[in-house]
Amino acid sequence: MGAALAAVLVGWRFTESTASQTNVVADLVKKKLSYLELEPEGLRQFASDYAIAMSFRYELKQRLAHPVYALTPLLDFMWSMEEPATRAALTYLMSSDFFFNGADEARLVYYVGLYDPSLVTCSNPFAKFDL
């Protein structure tokens, strides 16, 4: 019981600061895209940009569960954990060179800039401009 309480308190404190929000986003993206090799510096920059732009905040139950979710498959079934992870991972893919390079899973994936179609309408990685 004491170890579980300690893990919960560490998880709570870990997700409180802005810097730790960046770490949480990076953990979520790494877990969801574990089959890809992500450039570490770009992932950190994306996580920071995403946490700020999306006002990323975990709810209480997500804070408590984050250490277990990020490090193990035990809570993969929890929608409250899975949905923010999926959203962050999809945004990372759209913000990277992954689709521009033919969705090649063997290549190192680099962060290009935070994907926001309302700001940059020409950033659609699926658009083909060949004539």
C-alpha positions as a Markdown table, in Angstrom:
| # | Residue | x | y | z |
|---|---|---|---|---|
| 1 | Met | 0.0 | 0.0 | 0.0 |
| 2 | Gly | 2.8 | 2.4 | 0.9 |
| 3 | Ala | 4.6 | 1.8 | -2.5 |
| 4 | Ala | 1.4 | 2.4 | -4.4 |
| 5 | Leu | 0.7 | 5.7 | -2.5 |
| 6 | Ala | 4.3 | 6.8 | -3.2 |
| 7 | Ala | 3.9 | 6.1 | -6.9 |
| 8 | Val | 0.6 | 8.0 | -7.0 |
| 9 | Leu | 2.2 | 11.0 | -5.2 |
| 10 | Val | 5.2 | 11.0 | -7.6 |
| 11 | Gly | 2.9 | 10.8 | -10.6 |
| 12 | Trp | 0.8 | 13.7 | -9.2 |
| 13 | Arg | 3.8 | 15.9 | -8.7 |
| 14 | Phe | 5.4 | 14.8 | -12.0 |
| 15 | Thr | 2.5 | 16.2 | -14.0 |
| 16 | Glu | 2.1 | 19.5 | -12.2 |
| 17 | Ser | 4.7 | 21.8 | -13.8 |
| 18 | Thr | 4.9 | 23.0 | -17.4 |
| 19 | Ala | 8.2 | 21.2 | -17.9 |
| 20 | Ser | 6.7 | 17.9 | -16.7 |
| 21 | Gln | 3.6 | 18.5 | -19.0 |
| 22 | Thr | 6.2 | 18.5 | -21.8 |
| 23 | Asn | 7.6 | 15.2 | -20.4 |
| 24 | Val | 4.1 | 13.7 | -20.2 |
| 25 | Val | 3.4 | 14.6 | -23.9 |
| 26 | Ala | 6.7 | 13.2 | -25.0 |
| 27 | Asp | 6.0 | 9.9 | -23.0 |
| 28 | Leu | 2.6 | 9.6 | -24.6 |
| 29 | Val | 3.9 | 10.1 | -28.1 |
| 30 | Lys | 6.8 | 7.7 | -27.6 |
| 31 | Lys | 4.5 | 5.0 | -26.3 |
| 32 | Lys | 1.9 | 5.4 | -29.1 |
| 33 | Leu | 4.6 | 5.6 | -31.8 |
| 34 | Ser | 7.0 | 3.0 | -30.4 |
| 35 | Tyr | 7.3 | 1.4 | -33.8 |
| 36 | Leu | 9.0 | 4.5 | -35.2 |
| 37 | Glu | 12.4 | 6.1 | -34.5 |
| 38 | Leu | 11.7 | 9.7 | -33.4 |
| 39 | Glu | 14.4 | 12.3 | -33.4 |
| 40 | Pro | 14.8 | 13.1 | -29.6 |
| 41 | Glu | 15.3 | 16.9 | -29.8 |
| 42 | Gly | 12.4 | 17.3 | -32.2 |
| 43 | Leu | 10.2 | 15.2 | -29.9 |
| 44 | Arg | 11.0 | 17.4 | -27.0 |
| 45 | Gln | 10.3 | 20.6 | -29.0 |
| 46 | Phe | 7.0 | 19.1 | -30.3 |
| 47 | Ala | 6.0 | 18.2 | -26.7 |
| 48 | Ser | 6.7 | 21.7 | -25.5 |
| 49 | Asp | 4.9 | 23.3 | -28.4 |
| 50 | Tyr | 1.9 | 20.9 | -28.0 |
| 51 | Ala | 1.7 | 21.3 | -24.2 |
| 52 | Ile | 1.5 | 25.1 | -24.7 |
| 53 | Ala | -0.7 | 25.3 | -27.8 |
| 54 | Met | -3.2 | 22.7 | -26.6 |
| 55 | Ser | -3.2 | 23.9 | -22.9 |
| 56 | Phe | -2.4 | 20.2 | -22.2 |
| 57 | Arg | -3.5 | 19.2 | -18.7 |
| 58 | Tyr | -4.3 | 15.8 | -17.3 |
| 59 | Glu | -7.3 | 15.3 | -15.1 |
| 60 | Leu | -6.8 | 13.9 | -11.6 |
| 61 | Lys | -7.3 | 10.3 | -12.5 |
| 62 | Gln | -5.0 | 10.6 | -15.5 |
| 63 | Arg | -2.3 | 12.2 | -13.3 |
| 64 | Leu | -2.5 | 9.3 | -10.9 |
| 65 | Ala | -2.3 | 6.7 | -13.6 |
| 66 | His | 0.3 | 8.3 | -15.8 |
| 67 | Pro | 3.4 | 6.6 | -14.4 |
| 68 | Val | 1.8 | 3.2 | -14.9 |
| 69 | Tyr | 0.3 | 4.0 | -18.3 |
| 70 | Ala | 3.6 | 5.5 | -19.7 |
| 71 | Leu | 5.8 | 2.7 | -18.5 |
| 72 | Thr | 3.6 | -0.5 | -18.9 |
| 73 | Pro | 0.8 | -1.8 | -21.0 |
| 74 | Leu | -1.4 | -2.3 | -17.9 |
| 75 | Leu | -3.7 | 0.7 | -18.5 |
| 76 | Asp | -3.8 | 0.7 | -22.3 |
| 77 | Phe | -7.6 | -0.1 | -22.1 |
| 78 | Met | -8.4 | 3.1 | -20.3 |
| 79 | Trp | -10.1 | 5.6 | -22.7 |
| 80 | Ser | -9.2 | 8.5 | -20.5 |
| 81 | Met | -5.5 | 7.6 | -20.9 |
| 82 | Glu | -5.7 | 6.4 | -24.5 |
| 83 | Glu | -7.5 | 9.4 | -26.1 |
| 84 | Pro | -5.0 | 12.1 | -25.1 |
| 85 | Ala | -2.1 | 9.8 | -26.2 |
| 86 | Thr | -3.7 | 9.1 | -29.6 |
| 87 | Arg | -4.4 | 12.8 | -30.2 |
| 88 | Ala | -0.9 | 13.8 | -29.3 |
| 89 | Ala | 0.6 | 11.0 | -31.5 |
| 90 | Leu | -1.5 | 12.0 | -34.5 |
| 91 | Thr | -0.6 | 15.6 | -34.1 |
| 92 | Tyr | 3.1 | 14.7 | -33.9 |
| 93 | Leu | 2.8 | 12.7 | -37.1 |
| 94 | Met | 1.1 | 15.6 | -38.9 |
| 95 | Ser | 3.8 | 17.9 | -37.5 |
| 96 | Ser | 6.7 | 15.8 | -38.7 |
| 97 | Asp | 8.2 | 14.8 | -42.0 |
| 98 | Phe | 6.7 | 11.3 | -41.7 |
| 99 | Phe | 4.0 | 11.6 | -44.4 |
| 100 | Phe | 6.2 | 13.9 | -46.5 |
| 101 | Asn | 8.6 | 11.0 | -46.8 |
| 102 | Gly | 6.1 | 8.5 | -47.8 |
| 103 | Ala | 5.3 | 7.2 | -44.3 |
| 104 | Asp | 8.5 | 5.2 | -44.3 |
| 105 | Glu | 8.7 | 3.5 | -40.9 |
| 106 | Ala | 12.4 | 2.7 | -41.3 |
| 107 | Arg | 13.4 | 6.4 | -41.5 |
| 108 | Leu | 14.2 | 8.7 | -38.5 |
| 109 | Val | 11.2 | 11.0 | -38.0 |
| 110 | Tyr | 11.9 | 14.7 | -37.6 |
| 111 | Tyr | 9.6 | 17.3 | -36.1 |
| 112 | Val | 9.0 | 20.1 | -38.6 |
| 113 | Gly | 6.6 | 22.5 | -36.8 |
| 114 | Leu | 3.3 | 22.2 | -34.9 |
| 115 | Tyr | 0.5 | 21.2 | -37.2 |
| 116 | Asp | -2.3 | 23.7 | -37.1 |
| 117 | Pro | -4.5 | 23.8 | -40.2 |
| 118 | Ser | -6.1 | 27.1 | -39.1 |
| 119 | Leu | -2.7 | 28.8 | -39.1 |
| 120 | Val | -0.9 | 27.2 | -42.1 |
| 121 | Thr | -3.4 | 26.0 | -44.7 |
| 122 | Cys | -0.7 | 24.6 | -47.0 |
| 123 | Ser | 0.8 | 22.2 | -44.4 |
| 124 | Asn | -1.3 | 19.2 | -45.5 |
| 125 | Pro | 1.3 | 16.4 | -45.7 |
| 126 | Phe | -1.1 | 14.5 | -48.0 |
| 127 | Ala | -1.3 | 17.3 | -50.6 |
| 128 | Lys | 0.5 | 16.4 | -53.9 |
| 129 | Phe | 1.6 | 19.3 | -56.0 |
| 130 | Asp | 3.0 | 17.3 | -58.9 |
| 131 | Leu | 1.5 | 18.3 | -62.3 |
